[in-house]
Structures are given as C-alpha cells and as structure tokens.
C-alpha cells in the first residue's frame, strides 16, 4: 500500500471518490461535444458511437493512469468535422465550449446538492463517521475537479478546447499562423504541465481558483437555506 501511495498523487482513501468523479466528469464532457456537434449537422461522433454517457467509450486507459500518477490525463477526444456545420466558426465555438461548460454546470450541481444536504440537516443526521467522511470527500473532490476541468480546458493551447475556441474566433490570417505553429504551441502546453516552476504559475492557481469557485457557490446556496 505504501508503494502504491508513493506513485499515485491521490490519497488512497480518497481514490474511489476521485475515480467516480472522473468517470462522470469526462463522460459528460465528451458527450457534450458529441451532442452539440450532431445537433449542428456533424454526425461523425454519433456514427462512431461517441454520443453516449457510457464511460467505456470515452476513457483512455493511459490517460487515466497518467492522471493518477502525474496529475495530468485525458479522455478520448471526440472527433468533430467542422465542414459539416452550416456556420463552421460559430458552431465550432459552441461545440468546443460545450465540454468545459458541462463541467462548470456539474460543479454547480454538486455544490447545490451538497448545500441541500447541509441545509436540510441530512449531513448532521449522519452518525456513521466513515459515511460522513465519504460524503464530505466525494462532494469536495467532485465540485473542485469539475470547476478545475472547466478552467483547465479553457487554456488557449492545443490540444485543449480553449485553443479550438480561439482558433475559430481568430481572423483567417491569424488562424493560419496558429495552425502553422500548432506543434510548438503543443510543446509549450507540455512545458507548463511538467515543469514545476511553470506549473506553479499556471496549473496551481487554477486549482486554487477551482476551490474558491466551489466554496463561493456552496456559500451562495447555503444562504438560500438561511445558514
């Protein structure tokens, strides 16, 4: 157990709740891309069986393992053919933004449910210490992780959604230049992920912001219950 904990960034006691969270967060994220792409006229993801909430369809085993070990991972990206859209740039932006927005909404939903449990006294009525700890851990991880995915995926570097959004809204000459240097932009993305000094000024603040956003929504909903 000590060896396993030494290679996994997540505390082993919290690992089940983290795994449940990424199953939900990644599946909803990729489904959202596929759903809006199909809605706007591109059936590519649907025909490949990707317009589903089934986690097995979206998960990349290596991406999940790397997430647990290095704190960075991925699901299988949904294929999108923008040529099938009536308005490729506008609809491309919506399809790209659908994934991060879905995680933002999941974060809000998690905060709302947790606030309801607190506000109605359900949490206070739990006498089993292990069950109470499990509930607190799950909602804490679920809320923070989804808000973090929202922020993280908006980074304007490939292969993230933020880059695709920027690519769609950029003027044609700028878009052409971006595509020309895309491989170098991808390299820059890897640098901020794996170099501790860069990570401290990019990823770490996002993690802190995600906690703050979750706390702000939780406090907002608690006020609705007069707590």
C-alpha positions in Angstrom: 0.0 0.0 0.0 2.9 2.4 0.8 4.4 1.7 -2.6 1.1 2.3 -4.4 0.6 5.6 -2.5 4.2 6.6 -3.4 3.3 6.6 -7.2 -0.3 7.9 -7.0 -0.9 11.6 -6.3 -4.4 11.0 -4.9 -4.6 9.7 -1.2 -5.6 6.1 -1.4 -8.6 6.6 0.9 -10.0 9.2 -1.5 -9.2 7.3 -4.7 -12.6 5.7 -5.1 -14.3 9.1 -4.9 -11.8 10.5 -7.4 -12.4 7.7 -9.8 -16.2 8.1 -9.6 -15.7 11.8 -10.2 -13.6 11.4 -13.4 -16.0 8.8 -14.7 -18.8 11.4 -14.5 -16.8 14.5 -15.5 -15.0 13.0 -18.5 -18.1 11.2 -19.8 -20.3 14.2 -19.6 -17.6 16.4 -21.1 -17.1 14.3 -24.2 -20.8 13.6 -24.6 -21.5 17.3 -24.6 -19.0 17.8 -27.5 -20.6 14.9 -29.5 -24.2 16.0 -28.7 -23.8 19.6 -30.0 -21.7 18.5 -33.0 -24.5 16.2 -34.0 -27.1 18.8 -33.3 -25.3 21.2 -35.7 -25.1 18.8 -38.5 -21.9 16.7 -37.9 -22.8 13.1 -37.2 -19.2 11.9 -37.0 -19.2 11.3 -33.3 -22.7 9.7 -33.3 -21.8 7.3 -36.1 -18.7 6.3 -34.2 -20.8 5.6 -31.1 -19.4 8.5 -29.1 -22.7 10.3 -28.5 -23.2 8.4 -25.2 -22.6 8.8 -21.5 -21.0 5.3 -21.4 -17.6 5.9 -19.8 -16.0 2.9 -21.5 -16.5 4.6 -24.8 -14.7 7.8 -23.8 -11.9 6.6 -21.5 -8.3 6.3 -22.5 -6.6 3.9 -20.1 -3.1 5.5 -20.4 -4.7 9.0 -19.9 -6.4 7.9 -16.7 -3.2 6.2 -15.4 -1.2 9.3 -16.1 -3.8 11.4 -14.4 -3.4 9.4 -11.2 0.4 9.3 -11.3 1.3 12.7 -12.8 -1.9 14.8 -12.1 -2.5 15.2 -15.8 -4.5 13.0 -18.1 -7.2 12.9 -20.7 -10.2 11.1 -22.2 -10.5 10.1 -25.8 -11.3 13.3 -27.8 -14.5 13.3 -29.7 -13.9 13.7 -33.5 -15.6 16.8 -35.0 -15.8 17.7 -38.7 -16.5 21.4 -38.8 -17.1 21.2 -42.6 -20.5 19.7 -41.8 -21.6 22.8 -39.9 -23.7 25.5 -41.6 -21.7 28.1 -39.7 -18.4 26.4 -39.0 -16.8 29.1 -36.9 -19.8 29.9 -34.7 -20.9 26.3 -34.3 -17.3 25.2 -33.8 -17.0 27.6 -30.8 -20.2 26.2 -29.3 -19.1 22.6 -29.7 -15.7 23.3 -28.2 -17.2 25.3 -25.3 -19.8 22.6 -24.6 -17.3 20.4 -22.8 -15.9 22.9 -20.3 -19.4 24.4 -19.7 -20.7 20.9 -18.9 -18.1 20.6 -16.2 -18.9 24.1 -14.9 -22.6 23.0 -14.6 -21.6 19.7 -12.9 -19.6 21.7 -10.4 -22.7 23.9 -9.7 -24.9 20.9 -9.4 -22.5 19.3 -7.0 -22.4 22.4 -4.8 -26.2 22.6 -4.9 -26.8 19.0 -3.8 -24.2 19.4 -1.1 -25.8 22.6 0.1 -29.2 20.9 0.1 -27.8 18.0 2.2 -26.3 20.5 4.6 -29.3 22.9 4.7 -31.9 20.2 5.3 -29.9 18.6 8.1 -29.2 15.4 6.3 -25.4 15.7 6.8 -25.9 16.4 10.5 -28.0 13.3 10.9 -25.3 11.0 9.7 -23.8 9.3 12.8 -21.5 6.9 11.0 -18.1 8.6 10.9 -16.8 6.7 7.9 -20.0 7.5 5.9 -19.8 11.2 6.9 -16.2 11.3 5.8 -17.0 9.7 2.5 -19.8 12.2 1.7 -17.5 15.2 2.5 -14.7 13.7 0.5 -16.9 12.9 -2.5 -18.5 16.3 -2.8 -15.3 18.1 -2.2 -13.5 16.2 -4.9 -16.5 16.3 -7.3 -17.0 20.1 -7.0 -13.4 21.1 -7.2 -12.4 18.7 -10.0 -15.3 19.8 -12.3 -14.5 23.5 -11.8 -10.9 22.8 -12.4 -11.7 21.0 -15.6 -13.7 24.0 -16.7 -10.8 26.3 -16.1 -8.1 24.0 -17.4 -9.8 23.2 -20.7 -10.1 26.9 -21.5 -6.3 27.3 -21.6 -5.7 28.6 -25.2 -3.1 25.9 -26.1 -3.6 22.7 -28.1 -5.0 20.2 -27.6 -7.4 21.9 -25.2 -10.8 23.3 -26.0 -9.7 26.9 -25.3 -7.3 26.7 -28.2 -10.1 25.4 -30.6 -12.3 28.3 -29.5 -9.5 30.8 -30.1 -8.8 29.2 -33.5 -12.4 29.6 -34.5 -12.8 33.2 -33.5 -9.4 34.3 -34.8 -9.2 36.1 -38.2 -8.2 33.9 -41.1 -4.5 35.1 -41.3 -4.1 34.6 -37.6 -5.7 31.2 -37.7 -3.4 30.1 -40.5 -0.4 31.2 -38.4 -1.7 29.4 -35.4 -2.0 26.2 -37.4 1.5 26.7 -38.7 2.9 26.8 -35.1 0.5 24.4 -33.5 3.1 21.7 -32.8 5.2 24.3 -30.9 2.2 25.5 -29.0 1.5 21.9 -28.0 5.1 21.7 -26.8 4.5 24.9 -24.7 1.5 23.2 -23.2 3.6 20.2 -22.1 6.1 22.5 -20.5 3.6 24.2 -18.3 2.3 20.8 -17.2 5.5 19.1 -16.4 8.0 21.9 -15.4 7.3 22.6 -11.7 8.3 26.3 -11.9 5.8 27.0 -14.8 3.1 24.7 -13.3 3.3 26.8 -10.1 2.2 29.9 -12.0 -0.4 28.3 -14.2 -2.0 25.0 -13.1 -1.6 25.6 -9.3 -3.5 28.9 -9.4 -6.3 27.2 -11.4 -6.5 24.5 -8.7 -6.9 27.2 -6.1 -9.4 29.1 -8.1 -11.5 26.0 -8.6 -11.6 25.5 -4.8 -12.6 29.2 -4.4 -15.4 28.9 -7.0 -16.7 25.8 -5.4 -16.8 27.5 -2.0 -18.5 30.6 -3.4 -21.3 28.6 -5.0 -21.7 26.5 -1.8 -22.0 29.6 0.3 -24.4 31.1 -2.1 -26.7 28.1 -2.0 -26.4 27.8 1.8 -27.6 31.4 2.1 -30.8 30.3 0.3 -31.4 27.9 3.2 -30.7 30.7 5.7 -27.5 29.1 7.0 
